Amino acid sequence: MASFASQTFLIIFTLFSPFFITINGEFSIQSIVTSTKRMEKMTHLHFYFHDTISGKHPTAMQIIKPHNRSAGGLFGITFMADDPLTENPKSSSKLVGRAQGIYALASQHDVGLLMVMNFAFFEGTYNGSALSILGRNEIFHDVREMPVVGGTGIFRFARGYALAKTVWSNQKGDAIVEYNVSVVHY
């Protein structure tokens, strides 16, 4: 059992030190190594998100339908998506990744979506990397801003923002959205 003096040292040392301490009868000190050689990078991405909920081959589909429509019209409707990401607005343009996740109508007062989406890239430098978006998307605003809350692969520890602008939509709910994404990562 550790003495009062060693326990006090342990508490003070833990508060003011970049070391990780484990206690196994006595304590041992293990240094957490962080690399100062890796510099943060800023990356700007530009692509188009193709969300198709109609037709024979939809890329997004409704998975939750609210029981009580009087609670705000569309409120609660939820979609699961696996939408293509392309270099240009034409659906036949080069595929660079997929937007995979969920979006839901989360407002009872306007058309505000909750976006929980991963942008998984499989082309060029970003092959195998992904960015995660979590935020509000007010689809009837000209330009919407959503936070990038993380990433994988090249985008590990990513943080930043995504600007979305609808470039085409129809009455069925299909849309093509231009994305300009800026992220800081290692």
BALUM-785991 format. One record per residue (C-alpha): y, z, x; residue in three letters; residue number from 0. Coordinates in steps of 0.25 Angstrom, whole numbers, plus 5000, padded with zeros to 4 digits. Each point is the difference from the previous one (the first is absolute). Last residue first. Layout:
BEGIN
rec c2=Y | c3=Z | c1=X | code=ALA | pos=NUM
...
//
This chain:
BEGIN
rec c2=5062 | c3=4840 | c1=4992 | code=TYR | pos=185
rec c2=5006 | c3=4998 | c1=4986 | code=HIS | pos=184
rec c2=5014 | c3=4998 | c1=4993 | code=VAL | pos=183
rec c2=4999 | c3=4991 | c1=4988 | code=VAL | pos=182
rec c2=5008 | c3=4989 | c1=4993 | code=SER | pos=181
rec c2=4995 | c3=4993 | c1=4989 | code=VAL | pos=180
rec c2=5006 | c3=4988 | c1=4993 | code=ASN | pos=179
rec c2=4991 | c3=4996 | c1=4988 | code=TYR | pos=178
rec c2=5002 | c3=4988 | c1=4990 | code=GLU | pos=177
rec c2=4993 | c3=5002 | c1=4987 | code=VAL | pos=176
rec c2=4992 | c3=4990 | c1=4992 | code=ILE | pos=175
rec c2=4997 | c3=5004 | c1=4986 | code=ALA | pos=174
rec c2=4991 | c3=5000 | c1=4988 | code=ASP | pos=173
rec c2=5003 | c3=5008 | c1=4988 | code=GLY | pos=172
rec c2=4996 | c3=4990 | c1=4989 | code=LYS | pos=171
rec c2=5015 | c3=4997 | c1=4998 | code=GLN | pos=170
rec c2=5001 | c3=4994 | c1=5013 | code=ASN | pos=169
rec c2=5006 | c3=5004 | c1=5014 | code=SER | pos=168
rec c2=5006 | c3=4994 | c1=5012 | code=TRP | pos=167
rec c2=5008 | c3=5004 | c1=5012 | code=VAL | pos=166
rec c2=4999 | c3=5015 | c1=4998 | code=THR | pos=165
rec c2=5007 | c3=5008 | c1=5011 | code=LYS | pos=164
rec c2=4993 | c3=5011 | c1=5008 | code=ALA | pos=163
rec c2=5006 | c3=5008 | c1=5011 | code=LEU | pos=162
rec c2=4990 | c3=5008 | c1=5008 | code=ALA | pos=161
rec c2=5004 | c3=5013 | c1=5008 | code=TYR | pos=160
rec c2=4996 | c3=5007 | c1=5013 | code=GLY | pos=159
rec c2=4990 | c3=5009 | c1=5006 | code=ARG | pos=158
rec c2=4987 | c3=4996 | c1=5008 | code=ALA | pos=157
rec c2=4992 | c3=5011 | c1=5007 | code=PHE | pos=156
rec c2=4989 | c3=4989 | c1=5003 | code=ARG | pos=155
rec c2=5006 | c3=4987 | c1=4997 | code=PHE | pos=154
rec c2=4992 | c3=4992 | c1=5010 | code=ILE | pos=153
rec c2=4987 | c3=5005 | c1=4994 | code=GLY | pos=152
rec c2=5004 | c3=5009 | c1=4988 | code=THR | pos=151
rec c2=5012 | c3=5003 | c1=4992 | code=GLY | pos=150
rec c2=5009 | c3=5010 | c1=4994 | code=GLY | pos=149
rec c2=5011 | c3=5004 | c1=4989 | code=VAL | pos=148
rec c2=5007 | c3=4986 | c1=4998 | code=VAL | pos=147
rec c2=5011 | c3=5004 | c1=4990 | code=PRO | pos=146
rec c2=5004 | c3=4991 | c1=4989 | code=MET | pos=145
rec c2=5013 | c3=4992 | c1=4998 | code=GLU | pos=144
rec c2=5002 | c3=4991 | c1=4988 | code=ARG | pos=143
rec c2=5009 | c3=4987 | c1=5000 | code=VAL | pos=142
rec c2=5004 | c3=4993 | c1=4987 | code=ASP | pos=141
rec c2=4997 | c3=5012 | c1=4991 | code=HIS | pos=140
rec c2=4990 | c3=4997 | c1=4989 | code=PHE | pos=139
rec c2=4988 | c3=5005 | c1=5007 | code=ILE | pos=138
rec c2=5005 | c3=5014 | c1=5003 | code=GLU | pos=137
rec c2=4989 | c3=5003 | c1=5010 | code=ASN | pos=136
rec c2=4999 | c3=5015 | c1=5004 | code=ARG | pos=135
rec c2=4992 | c3=5004 | c1=5012 | code=GLY | pos=134
rec c2=4988 | c3=5000 | c1=5008 | code=LEU | pos=133
rec c2=4997 | c3=4989 | c1=5010 | code=ILE | pos=132
rec c2=4990 | c3=5000 | c1=5011 | code=SER | pos=131
rec c2=4999 | c3=4990 | c1=5011 | code=LEU | pos=130
rec c2=4987 | c3=4994 | c1=5006 | code=ALA | pos=129
rec c2=4995 | c3=4995 | c1=5013 | code=SER | pos=128
rec c2=4987 | c3=4992 | c1=5002 | code=GLY | pos=127
rec c2=5007 | c3=4987 | c1=5004 | code=ASN | pos=126
rec c2=5014 | c3=5004 | c1=5003 | code=TYR | pos=125
rec c2=5002 | c3=4991 | c1=5012 | code=THR | pos=124
rec c2=4994 | c3=4988 | c1=4993 | code=GLY | pos=123
rec c2=4995 | c3=5000 | c1=4986 | code=GLU | pos=122
rec c2=4992 | c3=5011 | c1=4992 | code=PHE | pos=121
rec c2=5011 | c3=5009 | c1=4994 | code=PHE | pos=120
rec c2=4997 | c3=5011 | c1=4990 | code=ALA | pos=119
rec c2=5013 | c3=5004 | c1=4992 | code=PHE | pos=118
rec c2=4995 | c3=5013 | c1=4994 | code=ASN | pos=117
rec c2=5007 | c3=5003 | c1=4986 | code=MET | pos=116
rec c2=5003 | c3=5012 | c1=4992 | code=VAL | pos=115
rec c2=5012 | c3=4995 | c1=4992 | code=MET | pos=114
rec c2=5005 | c3=5009 | c1=4988 | code=LEU | pos=113
rec c2=5007 | c3=4990 | c1=4991 | code=LEU | pos=112
rec c2=5013 | c3=5001 | c1=4993 | code=GLY | pos=111
rec c2=5003 | c3=4992 | c1=4988 | code=VAL | pos=110
rec c2=5010 | c3=5009 | c1=4993 | code=ASP | pos=109
rec c2=5000 | c3=5013 | c1=4992 | code=HIS | pos=108
rec c2=4985 | c3=5005 | c1=4999 | code=GLN | pos=107
rec c2=4998 | c3=4998 | c1=5015 | code=SER | pos=106
rec c2=4987 | c3=4999 | c1=5008 | code=ALA | pos=105
rec c2=4995 | c3=4986 | c1=4996 | code=LEU | pos=104
rec c2=4989 | c3=5000 | c1=5010 | code=ALA | pos=103
rec c2=4997 | c3=4992 | c1=5013 | code=TYR | pos=102
rec c2=4987 | c3=5002 | c1=5008 | code=ILE | pos=101
rec c2=4994 | c3=4995 | c1=5013 | code=GLY | pos=100
rec c2=4997 | c3=4988 | c1=5009 | code=GLN | pos=99
rec c2=5011 | c3=4990 | c1=5004 | code=ALA | pos=98
rec c2=4992 | c3=4990 | c1=5009 | code=ARG | pos=97
rec c2=5003 | c3=4993 | c1=5013 | code=GLY | pos=96
rec c2=5005 | c3=4988 | c1=5007 | code=VAL | pos=95
rec c2=4996 | c3=4988 | c1=4991 | code=LEU | pos=94
rec c2=5007 | c3=4987 | c1=5004 | code=LYS | pos=93
rec c2=5006 | c3=4993 | c1=4988 | code=SER | pos=92
rec c2=4993 | c3=4995 | c1=4988 | code=SER | pos=91
rec c2=5006 | c3=5011 | c1=4991 | code=SER | pos=90
rec c2=5014 | c3=4994 | c1=5004 | code=LYS | pos=89
rec c2=5010 | c3=5011 | c1=5003 | code=PRO | pos=88
rec c2=4998 | c3=4999 | c1=5015 | code=ASN | pos=87
rec c2=4992 | c3=5008 | c1=5010 | code=GLU | pos=86
rec c2=4990 | c3=5006 | c1=4990 | code=THR | pos=85
rec c2=4996 | c3=5013 | c1=4995 | code=LEU | pos=84
rec c2=4988 | c3=4999 | c1=4990 | code=PRO | pos=83
rec c2=4999 | c3=5011 | c1=4989 | code=ASP | pos=82
rec c2=4989 | c3=5010 | c1=4999 | code=ASP | pos=81
rec c2=5006 | c3=5008 | c1=4989 | code=ALA | pos=80
rec c2=4996 | c3=5012 | c1=4990 | code=MET | pos=79
rec c2=5009 | c3=5001 | c1=4989 | code=PHE | pos=78
rec c2=5005 | c3=5012 | c1=4992 | code=THR | pos=77
rec c2=5007 | c3=5001 | c1=4986 | code=ILE | pos=76
rec c2=5005 | c3=5014 | c1=4999 | code=GLY | pos=75
rec c2=5014 | c3=4997 | c1=4993 | code=PHE | pos=74
rec c2=5000 | c3=4986 | c1=4994 | code=LEU | pos=73
rec c2=5007 | c3=5005 | c1=4987 | code=GLY | pos=72
rec c2=5005 | c3=5014 | c1=5003 | code=GLY | pos=71
rec c2=4991 | c3=5011 | c1=4994 | code=ALA | pos=70
rec c2=4998 | c3=4991 | c1=4987 | code=SER | pos=69
rec c2=4989 | c3=4992 | c1=5007 | code=ARG | pos=68
rec c2=4991 | c3=5012 | c1=4999 | code=ASN | pos=67
rec c2=4986 | c3=4997 | c1=5006 | code=HIS | pos=66
rec c2=5005 | c3=4994 | c1=5013 | code=PRO | pos=65
rec c2=4993 | c3=4988 | c1=5005 | code=LYS | pos=64
rec c2=4994 | c3=5003 | c1=5014 | code=ILE | pos=63
rec c2=4993 | c3=4989 | c1=5009 | code=ILE | pos=62
rec c2=5009 | c3=4988 | c1=4998 | code=GLN | pos=61
rec c2=4996 | c3=4989 | c1=5010 | code=MET | pos=60
rec c2=5006 | c3=4994 | c1=5012 | code=ALA | pos=59
rec c2=4996 | c3=4988 | c1=5008 | code=THR | pos=58
rec c2=4996 | c3=4992 | c1=4987 | code=PRO | pos=57
rec c2=4991 | c3=4989 | c1=5001 | code=HIS | pos=56
rec c2=4998 | c3=4994 | c1=4986 | code=LYS | pos=55
rec c2=5014 | c3=5001 | c1=4996 | code=GLY | pos=54
rec c2=5010 | c3=5011 | c1=4999 | code=SER | pos=53
rec c2=5003 | c3=5012 | c1=5009 | code=ILE | pos=52
rec c2=5004 | c3=4993 | c1=5013 | code=THR | pos=51
rec c2=5009 | c3=5007 | c1=5010 | code=ASP | pos=50
rec c2=5003 | c3=4991 | c1=5012 | code=HIS | pos=49
rec c2=5007 | c3=5008 | c1=5011 | code=PHE | pos=48
rec c2=5008 | c3=4992 | c1=5010 | code=TYR | pos=47
rec c2=5003 | c3=5003 | c1=5015 | code=PHE | pos=46
rec c2=5010 | c3=5004 | c1=5010 | code=HIS | pos=45
rec c2=4997 | c3=5011 | c1=5010 | code=LEU | pos=44
rec c2=5010 | c3=5007 | c1=5009 | code=HIS | pos=43
rec c2=4995 | c3=5009 | c1=5011 | code=THR | pos=42
rec c2=5007 | c3=5011 | c1=5008 | code=MET | pos=41
rec c2=4993 | c3=5006 | c1=5011 | code=LYS | pos=40
rec c2=4999 | c3=5014 | c1=5005 | code=GLU | pos=39
rec c2=4996 | c3=5002 | c1=5015 | code=MET | pos=38
rec c2=4987 | c3=5004 | c1=5006 | code=ARG | pos=37
rec c2=5001 | c3=5006 | c1=5013 | code=LYS | pos=36
rec c2=5003 | c3=5014 | c1=4995 | code=THR | pos=35
rec c2=4986 | c3=5002 | c1=4997 | code=SER | pos=34
rec c2=4997 | c3=5014 | c1=4993 | code=THR | pos=33
rec c2=4989 | c3=5009 | c1=5006 | code=VAL | pos=32
rec c2=4997 | c3=5013 | c1=4992 | code=ILE | pos=31
rec c2=4997 | c3=5010 | c1=5010 | code=SER | pos=30
rec c2=4989 | c3=5009 | c1=4998 | code=GLN | pos=29
rec c2=5001 | c3=5015 | c1=5002 | code=ILE | pos=28
rec c2=4989 | c3=5010 | c1=4998 | code=SER | pos=27
rec c2=5000 | c3=5013 | c1=4993 | code=PHE | pos=26
rec c2=4990 | c3=5011 | c1=5000 | code=GLU | pos=25
rec c2=4989 | c3=5003 | c1=4990 | code=GLY | pos=24
rec c2=5001 | c3=4986 | c1=4996 | code=ASN | pos=23
rec c2=5015 | c3=4997 | c1=4997 | code=ILE | pos=22
rec c2=5006 | c3=4986 | c1=5002 | code=THR | pos=21
rec c2=5013 | c3=4997 | c1=5004 | code=ILE | pos=20
rec c2=5007 | c3=4986 | c1=5000 | code=PHE | pos=19
rec c2=5011 | c3=4999 | c1=5010 | code=PHE | pos=18
rec c2=5014 | c3=4994 | c1=4998 | code=PRO | pos=17
rec c2=5006 | c3=5014 | c1=5001 | code=SER | pos=16
rec c2=5011 | c3=5009 | c1=4994 | code=PHE | pos=15
rec c2=4993 | c3=5005 | c1=4987 | code=LEU | pos=14
rec c2=4986 | c3=5000 | c1=5006 | code=THR | pos=13
rec c2=5004 | c3=5008 | c1=5012 | code=PHE | pos=12
rec c2=5007 | c3=5010 | c1=4991 | code=ILE | pos=11
rec c2=4988 | c3=5002 | c1=4991 | code=ILE | pos=10
rec c2=4990 | c3=5001 | c1=5012 | code=LEU | pos=9
rec c2=5009 | c3=5009 | c1=5008 | code=PHE | pos=8
rec c2=5000 | c3=5010 | c1=4988 | code=THR | pos=7
rec c2=4985 | c3=4999 | c1=4999 | code=GLN | pos=6
rec c2=4998 | c3=5002 | c1=5015 | code=SER | pos=5
rec c2=5009 | c3=5013 | c1=4999 | code=ALA | pos=4
rec c2=4993 | c3=5005 | c1=4988 | code=PHE | pos=3
rec c2=4987 | c3=4999 | c1=5006 | code=SER | pos=2
rec c2=4990 | c3=4989 | c1=4997 | code=ALA | pos=1
rec c2=4986 | c3=5004 | c1=4995 | code=MET | pos=0
//
